[in-house]
Amino acid sequence: MRERTLLGEFFQKARPGEAKRQRMGEIRKNPITGSWVIISTKRARRPTDFVHEKPAKRHKLGGFCPFCEGNEKTTPPEVLACRDEDSHPNTSGWQVRVVPNKFPALCLTEDLKRKEIGIFGEVTGVGAHEVIIESPHHGKTFVDFDIPHLTKILSVFRQRSLDLKKDQRLRYILLFKNYGSEAAASLEHPHSQLIATPVTPRYLKEELEGSRSYYGLKGRCIFCDIITQEIENKVRVIEAKEDFIVLVPFASRFPFEMWILPRRHSPDFDRTRDKELTGLAAALRSSLWRLARALDNPPYNLIFHTAPNRIPRRGYWDTIEKDYHWHIEIIPRVIREGGFEWATGFHINPTSPEEAARHLREIEPTQ
């Protein structure tokens, strides 16, 4: 009894809201993949509590950078470029340029061969690894680009995805951006990457299987239902426009994680219409602007989640058209994972999604 009295006195003396923070955190379930996340209220942190290194200045302005305009001969020959009318391939005069990665993880010249080695499986390293150089200007970032230029970058993403899907050896086209050295960016010059693989990644398979299972039970897309519910509840929505919604997911794995989802159901990013690309450019710019202001320009990973290539395959993927919904995930790299996370697959998030969304909503993006 005495212990209970002391505990009650402690909470009575605590500052408003302190008692609530003393309670244990929540364990939330991702409704798509079934994975679990610990929202650790005892580790609650404000935006100003996150400390990170500034993006490394590996190539100072005026120094040598292989991606800068005028250095086109130092990269592999371009596969696509948005250029001035009077310019020529692999010379200056471009706005967005795509080149093969000089040190590719996979190669298109390989023959696709699968074999079993006892209980092990192996596939030859067939694939594509490309770099999308987003601007000839070294010092700019995504939030510095205007909407027309961002739309042009997204149009290049779409064009490269559609082109690579013609190769039936390739099952998945991954578009992603690493910003800052802590997010694995090796060069400061603004760029994104594309990797096409002959296998479907495990995490995407989990999303596909979860989406298919939900559709089998409800007859609806789970992502569409998430959009509807979040708009009704409002607490985790950051921005809702005509074509896209930006939210902090219910089971956020990382502080200030954001998702951008199209409001029109579609399994494939590369089916995005021209008008929608402009809306996506605006949503991306405002989201990254809010993130930069909230966490003092943190490193992040930006990842497109889109359906796998289905041209040569039927059966298992037949329902993708109805049950999967492409989206973008933005992951700020402001905490480090340790043994518990690696051992269990759980993530520990010290900031509640609702608090993160509230803070991000309060930041007004520039036009």
N, C-alpha and C positions, 0 to 999 in steps of 0.2 A: 504494500500500500504506500509506504514511504517513497519507494522508487517512482511510482506513478505520480505522486504529488510533486516530486522534484522535476519530473519530466514536464508536467503541466505548467509548473512555475517557469521553466525554461522557455516554453512556447509563449507564455503570457508576456514575458519580458522581451521576446524577440521583436524585431522591427516588423512593420506590416509586410506580409508576404513571406517573411523569413520561415515561418512554420511550414508553409507549403513547400519551400525549397528543401527543407530537412527530410521530407519524405523520400522514399525510394523512387527511382526512376520508373519509366514504363518500358515494356518490351512490345514493340509494334511489329505487325506482320505486313510484309509487302503483298498486296492482294493479287499481284500478277505472278510473281515467281515463287511465293510462299516462304521467302527468306525472312529472317528476323533481324530487327535492329533494336539496340538498347538506347533509349533517350534518357541520358543520365542527368537528372535534374540536380544531383549533388555536385556534378561537375559543371553546373551552369556557367556559361561564359558569355560576355557581351562582345560585340564586334571589336571593341578596342582591346580586348584581352588576347586576340590572336596576333602572334608575332611571326613574321616570315621574312625571308631575305627578299630584297628587291630583285626583279628580273636582271640577270647578269648582263652587263654591258660588255659583251665579248668583242664586238666590233664597233669602235667609236665612229661617229660620223666623220667622214673623210678618210677613214682607214679602209683596208681591203675587205670586201664582203662578196662572195661569189653570186649572191642573189641581187646585188645592186645593178641598176641600169648601167650599161657599158661593159659589164663583166660577163656577158652572155656566153662567150666562148669557153668560159671556165666550167660551165655546167654541161651535162649531156644535152643533145639536141632537143629542142622543145617538141612536145606532142600536140600542144594547143596553145594559142595565145590570142588575147584581145589586143589588137594593134591599131595604130594610126594607118590610114589608107596607103600612105606612101612609104611605109616601113617594110622591112624584109625579115623573114624568119631568122632567129638567133642573132638579131641586132637590137639596138635600142629602138624606142618608139612604141613600147607596149604598156598596157595598163594592168593586165593579169597574165601570168605566164605559167604553164605547166611543163615540168621536165621530169624525166625518170630520176629516182633517187640515185645518187652516185654510189651509195653503199646499200643496195637493195636487200631487203629481207627475203624476197621471193623474186622469181624471174619467169617471164612469159616464154622464153625460148626452151624451157624444159618440157619434156614429154610427161603427161600425167600417168603415173604408174602407182598402183596400190599393191601392197604385199603384206603378208603376215609372217612374222618371225616368232614362231611358237605362239605364246599368248600375246605378243606385242603386235601393234599395227604401225605401218609406215606408208607415207605418201610422199612422192617427189615434190620438191619445193616449187611447184608451179604457182605463179601469181604475178601481180603487178604491184609496184611500189613507186608512187609518184609524189612529187612535191608541187603544191599549188602556191606559187609566189604571188602574194595578194596585192602587191604594189611595188612600183619601182623605188618608192621612197623608204629609206632604211628605218627612219625613226618613228614611223606611224604604227598604230595598233588598230584593232577592230573598232574601238570607240572613236577613233579619229576619222574614219571613213564616213562619207555622206551616204545617204540611202541609195542613190543610183549606183555608186561604186560597190557597195555591199551586195546589191542586187546582181551586179555583173559577176561578182565572185561566186555567188550561189548558182547563177546560171552556168558557170564553168563547172561547178561541182556536179550539177545535173547532167551536163553534156558528157563528162567523163564517165559517170556512172552508167548512163545509157549505152555508151560506146563499149565499155568493158563487159556489159551484160551479154553482148553478142557472142562472147567466147564461152561456150557451154562447159568448159572445164572449170570455170570460176563460179563458185556457189555464193560467195558473199563479197560485197563491196563496202568497205568501211571507210567513212570520211571522219576525220578527227583533227583537232587542233591542240597542240601542247603550247601553253604560254608560260614562260618563266622556267628557269633551270630546275626548280623543284617539281615541275610538271613534266620534266624530261625534254624540254626544248634545248636543242644543241646550238641553234643560231638565233640571234635576236631579230633579224629581219622578218617582217610579218609574213608568215606562211602557214599553210595547213598541209595535211598529208592524206593520201589515199592508199590503202592496201587492199588488194583483192586476193582472196584465198580460195583454195579448192575444197575447203571444208567449212561448215557452219560453226561459228564460235559457240562455246558451251553456254555463256550467259544469254546469248540470243535464243538458243534452244530453250532455255528455261522460260524466257518470255513467251516464245511461240507456244510451248506446251501449256503454260498457264492460261494464255489467251484462248487457246483451243478448248481447254477444259471448261472455262467460264462460259464460253459460247455454247458448249454442249448442254450446260445446265440452264442458262438464261435465254439463249437465243439472241444475245446482244454482245457487242464489243465491250470488253471491260474498260478500255481506255475511254470510249465514248461515255460510259457510265461514270467513270471518275471525273471527266470534264463536267458532266451535268451536276453531280453531287457537290463538287468543289465550288462551282458557280453559285449554287444554292446556299452553301455554308459560308462562303466568302473568306474564312479565316486564313486559308493558305494560298489564296489567289493574290498574285502580285499585279497582274495586268490582264485584262480580257478585252481583246479587240475583235473586229469582224471576222478575221480569218484564223487568228491564233490566240492561245491562252498561255500565260506564263504563271507557274505555280511552284510552291515548295512541296514536294511529295510528302504524303502522310508518314511514310516510313523512311524518312531521309537518312541516308547512310553517313552523310558528312554535313558539317555546319554550312548553312546557306546554299546547299544544293538546290538547283533549279531545273525544272523541265519546261520545255516549250513544245506544245502540242497543237497540231492543226485541228480546227473545229470541224472541218469536212473530213469524214472518214476516208482514209486511204492507207494501204499497207506500205506503199513505196514512196520515198522522198522524190525520186526522179519523175513521178507523175505530177508534181506540183506545177500549177499553172503559173503563167507569167505574172498575173496580178497578185497571186499568192506569194510569189517570190519577193515582191516588194514589201508585202506585209510581214513576211518572215525576216527580211532585212531590218525592218523597223523594230520588230520584237527582239532580235538578237542585239541590236545596238543598245536599246534601252536596258535590256537585262544586264549586259556587260558593263554599261555605265553605272547602274545601281550597284553592282558587285564591286566595281573599282572604288566607288565612294564609300561603300559600307566597310570594306576590309582593306582599304589603302592599297589598291592595285595588286591584289594577290595573284600568285600563280594559279592556273586552272587548266583542266582538261575539258574540252568541248567535243562531244561525241554524238554522231548521228546514229540512231537506232532505226534501221529500215529492214524490210523483209528480204529474205535471201532470193537469189536468182532461181526462178521456177520454170524456165523455158523447157529443159529436158526432163523435168521430174513431175510426177503426178502422184495421186494417192495420198500420202501422208500430209502434203501441203495443200490439199484441195480447198481447205476452209480458210486459208490465209486471207483471201480477198475480203472475207466478212469479219474475221475475228482479230486480225492484227492491225495495229495503228502506229505508223511511224512517228518518231518524236526525237527531240534533241535533249541531251542531258549535259548540264554544266556542273562540273565538280571542282569547287575551290580546294586547293591543296594547302590547307592551313593546320591540319593535325596529322600526326604520324600513327601508323598502325603497328601494333606489337604482336607478341606471341599469342595473346588471347584471340585476336581477330584472325590471324593466320590459322590457328588451330581449330576454330569453331565456325568460321565463315560469318560470324556475327560482326556487326560494326557497332562501335560505341560513339554516339553523337552527343556532345555536351551542350548543344543548343537546340531547343525545341523548334520544330518546323513552324509552329504558329508565331513564335517570337521572331524568328528569322524573316518570315513573310511580312509581319507587321513593320519591322525595321526597313525592309527593302521597299515596301509600298510608300513609306514616308520620304524616300529620296526621289526627287523630281528629275527625270532624265532630260538632257538637253534636246533641242529640236534637231 
